[in-house]
């Protein structure tokens, strides 16, 4: 059985989800649960280095509600089990909801849900926006996700085990998807064995609060940085950013709607700053429709109902698709289409996982002691999983963008690392088979060449054959954008003093 075929729906004895997913502090949150245990308890705590329980309930009961057909799309529709009465004094943040089945032992006795409390008015200068659209894209609860046959995903269903909390083995490994073995593990056997041992669903390695935002929140608290918190959907309303000087994106912030982009573009143009410690950022256009996220992705030109209508600009293809004419690089400075993967499968499988520094005198590197050509993140594999880049002028040193992919020509390229989109042809297969649900041609290299250049010829694929992860910074309007260009940046916050210093430099310079 392929790992993606294992079913974790109804795996815990009690599980649930919260509505709404995000609300102003002081608003009630509804917990909707299903239970096969006679009774269960609930604990709510704000995620922090030393979390404290802010609300609890014992002896709760819920029916064992059936999983409806196409639950991944329609949502569960479970009734409210209990209302969590948040207080206006509770600070903005990520609130973990722990459900525990009474009288039952073992991992299946406990599950987690979450909600976010927004500040009723900004308490801090920065807003961390959680990549909740990406969580939804990879959550296979109910039978499908965007990577296993779904195209409309509901937020109103539980998250699979591993998105919020995950076991750590005796070596300190917690299911990181990037190959961090020496000399290499291109099949990602270590991650698969970890998932089998701890019953962790396949797709949680590609998107979870545990992997990235958790690390950032804990590091920031240790360093004295504070910020309010929101979810992706919140910034569809541009007023969400009112009163903030900085927005933060962390980890794998892949799925963006047009209203979200409009909000961040206006925010930066008007003087805001955006610090992106994420990879594969803003790659796919989605539509948020009620409690659902619509994303037809590679089949958008065939299946998306808005195709060839007056709403064609909302086609849920990649943002860099010429069919919608709005490349994400104009907003973020970078694009996954010119980056790809590093130490995933056969994509730079023996890479250093580090950035080569090109502009050591830039303020971003102040206090790191790094010189030109030095490696940032060596030994911690901060360049990993999915990374973003831009088309580079081959004759420039230090590297400069050509601008052909929408990247602003004012982008200062601070550091780079090799990366590539993976190829699948009749005689070549670069992705790791146990991580890829579909190994039929064409691969991402070929598909992206067709999207950008109209065909999958050798000439077209050659334009994308060699990619780069890029760390860069640029001004847009009155504001500024820093983009780390890699999903795994936050792994460096655990142990690499130079990654911690660069991150702090960016936050302080931006006014966090």
C-alpha positions, 0 to 999 in steps of 0.5 A: 500500500502506498503511504498516501492510501493509508486512512487516518480519518476517525483514527483517534477515539475523539476528534473535532474542529473549531468554527470559526477558525479565526475570530477576534479575542472575546468572540466565542469559538464552537468546538464540533466533535465526534467521539467513540468514547463515553466522555472526554475532556478538552483543554485550551492553551495558547501556544508558547514556550510555557503554555498555560491552560486558559479554559477546560471542560470535563465529562463532555459527550458527543455522538460518533457522527458518521463521516459523510461522503466527500467530507473533504469537500463538503465538510463534516457538518457536526453539531456544536459540542461545546462553546469555548468562551474566549475573553477579550484579555486573551492575547492574539495567538495560536490556541491549541485545543486538546481532546482526550478520551476518558478511560482510554490510553495510548496515542489514539486517546488524544487529538488536537484542533486549533483556532486563532484569536486576532487582536481587536486592535493591534497590540504589536507592530507585526502580524504573523499570518499562518499558512492555513490554506496550505494546511487545508490543501494537504489535510487528507481527512475524509479521504482526499486532499489536493494531492490525492484527487481533491480539488475543493477542500473544506476547512470544517473538518478535523486535521489529521494527526501530526499537523499540530503535534508530532512525536520526536524519536530518540534521535530528535527526528520528527518527520522532517521531509528534507533529506538530511542524511549523510551521504544522502537518503534520496528515497526518504526512507528515514521519514517513511519509517518514522511515519510508519512507526508513529502512525503519522499521515504522509502529507503532514510532512509537507505542511504543518504548524509543527514543522515551521510556525511552531519553531518560529513562535518559540524562537521569537518568544525566547528572543523577545519578539512579539506579534499578533496572529491571523490566518490566511483567509483573514487578509482577504480583508485588507483592513486586517493589516491596518495598524501593522507595520510588518507582516510575517509569513513562515514555512510553506505559505503556498496557496493564495487567493487574489484578494489576499494578494491585493491586500499585501500588495497594497500594504507594501505599496503604502509603506508596509514591510513583509518578511517571508521566511517561507518557500513555495510562497504564493505559488497557486491561486485559489478561491476561498468560497465560504468554508471551502478552498477551490484549487484545480491546479494542473487541471484548471484549464480543463476543469475549473468552471471559471475558465473562459468566462469573465472570471477567467482571471480567477483560474486556480492555476499557478500564479506564473501561468501566462493565462492569468498574467499575474506572476507571484514574483511581482509580489514576493520577488521570487517564484517556485518555477525558477527554484524547485527542490533541494535535497528532495529525491534526486533534486540536488540530493547531495547539496549542502542545504546551505546558502552561498553568500554573495553580498556579505556587507549587506545589513542582513548579514551584520554580525554573522562574520560571513564573507563572500562565498561562505555558506549560511546554514551549513549542517542544518539544511536550511535550504530544503524541501521547496525553494523559490528563485528567479531567472538570473543573468548568467554574466553578472557577479554578484547575481542579478535578476533578468526580470523575465519571470516578473521578479523586480530588477531592483531585487538584491540577490543576497545568497543562492543555492542550486535547486531544480524542478523534478523531471518525470519522463518515460525513462527518467523519474527524479521524485522519491516514489514513496512521497509522490502520489503520481509518478506518471509523466510529465513531471513538474519540470516538463509541466512547468515548461509547458505552462510558461513556454507552451510546450515540453520540448528539450529547448523549453525544459532546458530553460528551467533545468537549472534552478536556484534557491534565492534569498533576496530583498527589494523595495516595492512602492513605499515598502519593502519585502525580504524573502528567505526563499526556502521552506526550511529556514526555521529549522536553523532557528533551533541550532544555528546562531547565524540563522538566528542573527539574520532573522533577528536582523530582518525583524529589527530592521523592519521594526518588529 
